[in-house]
Amino acid sequence: MLKGKTALVTGSTSGIGLGVAKALARQGANIVLNGFGDVDGPRAEVLAAGQALGAQVAYHGADMSRAADIEDMMKYSASQFGRVDILVNNAGIQHVANVEDFPVERWDAIIAINLTSAFHTSRLALPAMKAANWGRIINVASVHGLVGSAQKSAYVAAKHGIVGLTKVTALETATTGVTCNAICPGWVLTPLVQKQVDAKAAQHGLSNEDAKKLLLGEKEPSMQFTTPEELGELAVFFCSPAAANVRGVAWNMDGGWAAQ
């Protein structure tokens, strides 16, 4: 379905971003990966996912808190594959503390990486998308873009901001072949969430499995984690002809979290 298209997925060397990249590669899209840590492993996984359709994989290590890095990544993506047809803004970090104790530098970093980076990538991707009259911007928000949780002020503020940016971008492209939508996962067992599981296990003297159940039981009625694979398939749907008039939605895949 996406043969000949190019997808840039930020924060895609692990977790949700990697799951989305693999799902898009399976549809034939060329992928530009971005993120820290091991690159060879994720690159091999995405290449394997797209092998049947000849999908190619490139990588750019832009620091998503730096506008100049993001500009360089967008130029690199265009030089590799022509243009960015599908932009998945997924990069994110987390820090937990009460508002009065929240380190200012952590607030600034979370807003920069979780929110401002999506503005920069979008503003740079939109001209080519509009010229081609086809494009998909998929912002990975969170159920925390819809509801709040204590001690996550910066993350919740950033994710609410992502949902707002999604709506505005969708309105500005409403008469074009470009769409913009947000995915709002609940708990996904990414490295970021595993740290919270580990902290609960240590705090309450629980096994890892019992700590997972405690975490899920607090918020997610389904008592199961959403998977990167499920989120990847939702991203594929947003890229499909069936979703051509899905615009500006914040689509929660959260096991009933926001329904409570």
N, C-alpha and C positions, 0 to 999 in steps of 0.2 A: 504493500500500500504506500510506503514512503520511499520507495526506490528513487534515488536521485536527489532526495531532500537531505539537508544537513541539520543536525540537532546539536546545539551547544547546551550541555547540562553542567551547571556549576555545582561544586561540592559533590562530585560524582565518583570519587575514588572509594566510597563505601556507602553503606546504608541505603536510604531512599534514592539518592541520586544515581547510585550504581544500578539499582533495580529499574529505574526509569530508563537509563541509558541502554540497558540490555533489552528491555521491551521494545524500544524504538529501533534498535539495531536489528531485532528479529523481523521488523517490518521493512528492512532494507535501508534505513537512514544511515548516512555517514555520521559519525559521532565525534564531537570534540569534548574530551574529558577535562575536568579541572578539579584540583583539590590537593591536599597535602598527603604525606605518608607514601606508602607503597603505590607505585604507578603501574609497574609491570604486571602484577596480578590482576588488577581491575581491567587493564588494557586487554589482557589475554581473555578474560571472561567476556568482554564486550565483542571482541573479534570472533570468538567462538559462537556467540549468540547470533551474529550477523553473517556468519560464514556462508550459509546457503545462498544468500542474496548478494554476496560480495561487498557487504558494508565495510567501509574503511574507518579507522580510528586514529585520531590525533589527540594530542594533549598539550595543554597550556597551564602553567603553574601560577597563574595570576593570584596575587593576594587580593581577596575580594573587599578588603578595607581601603584599597588604594585605587583612586579613579584612573591614574595613569596606567596601572597594570591592567585594569579592565579595558581601557581603550586599546592597549596593545593586544589583548586577547581577542577582541572583536576584529581587529585588523588581521591578526593571524588566522582566525577562523575563515574569514573571507578569502585570504590568500590560498588557504589549503583547499577549500571546496566551493568557492564562488560567492556564497552568502550564507547567512544564518537564516534558515527557513523556520526552524522550531527553536525557541529559546525557553529553557527550563531553569527558572531561578530557584535554586534549591539550597545554596550555601547558607549555613547557619551555625551559630554557637549558642551556648547557654551559660548562665550563671544564676545562682539562687541565693537570695538574701532579702531581708526586709528593706523597704525603701530607704529608711534612715541609715542603714548600714551598707547600702549598695555602693561598691567602689565606682567612683566617677569614670575611671578609665575603662571599667568593664561595661558600664552603660554605653559609653561612646563606641566601644568595639562592637557590641551587639547591634546597636542601631546601624552602624556602618555596614556590617557584613550581612545582617538579616534583612535590612530594609533599603538602605541607600544604594547598595550594589545592584539591586533590581531596577532601580531608577536609571542607573548608568547603562546597564546592559540593554534595557528597553529603549532608551532614547537613541542608542547607537544602532540597534537592530531594526527599528521601525521604518526608516527611510527606504531600505532595500525591500522590506516586506511590502510596503505600500506600492512601491514601483512595480513589483511582481504581482500585486493584487492577491497575494497568498502569504499567510504567515500564521504561526501559532505561538503565543506567549502563554506559558503555563507557570504560574507562580506557586511554589510550594509554601503555603501558609501553615496553618495548624488549627486544630480545634481552638487553640488559644488566640486565633484571629477572630473567634466568635464569642468566646467566654473567657473569664479570667481565672487565675489561680494565685493564691498567696505566694509571695517571695519570688515571683517571676515578672517583676514590673517591666524590665527592659524587653524581655522576650515577648510578653503579651502586647506591649506597646508597638513593637516592631511588626508583629504578626497582624495586629489590627490595621496597622499602616499598610501592610502588603495587600490586605483585602480591599482597602480604600484605593490604593494605586491600581489594583486590578479593575475595579469598577470604572475609574476615570479613563484608563487606557482602553477599556472596552467601549465606552461611550465615544471616545475620540476616533475609534476605528469602526464604528457601527455600520457605516455604509460601504465598507471595503471587504475584501476577502481575508482580512486579518482579524483574528479573534484573540481575546485575552480572558483567561479564567484562572481561578485559584483552586488548589487541592488543599483540604484541611484535614490531615490525618489526626487520629487520636494517638494512643500509645503504639509506637512501632519499635520493635526491638533492635534499634540501631546502637552503635557504640555509645552515643550520647545518653540513651535511655538505660543501657546496661549499667552505666555508672550510677544512676539513681537506684537501680535494683540492688547493686552491690552495697550502696550506702544504707538502704533499708535493711538488708540482711545483717550488716554489721551492727546497726543501731538496735535492732530487736533480737539479735541472736538467732536468726532464721536461716534455713537453707535457701539456696538461690531460687528454687521452685516456689517455696512458700512466700518469699519476698516478691516474686512476680505476681502471685495471686493477691497479695496485699496491695500492691501498686494498682493492679487492674480493678480490684474491688472498690477502690476509693472513687473511681471516675467512670469506668467503662463497663456498662451493663452486660455486654456480650461476654465479658471475662476472657476475651482473646485479643491478642495483638493483631493489628493490621500489618500486612506484610509489604515489603518493598515491591514484590511481584504484583500484588493487587493494585498498588498505586501506579505501577508501570502500565498496567492494562488500562487504568483510567486515563492516563496520559495519552495512550494510543487512541482511545475513544475520542478525546478532545481533538486529536489530529485527523480524525476520520471525516468523510463527507457527512455522516449522520450528525455530527456536532457543528456543522457550518453555521448554525444560528444559535448555538449556545454561547452566550456572551455575558461576561461580567459576573459569573456565578462563583460563589464560594462553596464548593462541593465537599461536604464533610463525609469522610470515611472513618468513622470514629466509634463504631460499635454501640451507638445510641447515647454517647456522652452528652452531646448538645441537645438531645431530645428531652432531657430530664427537667 
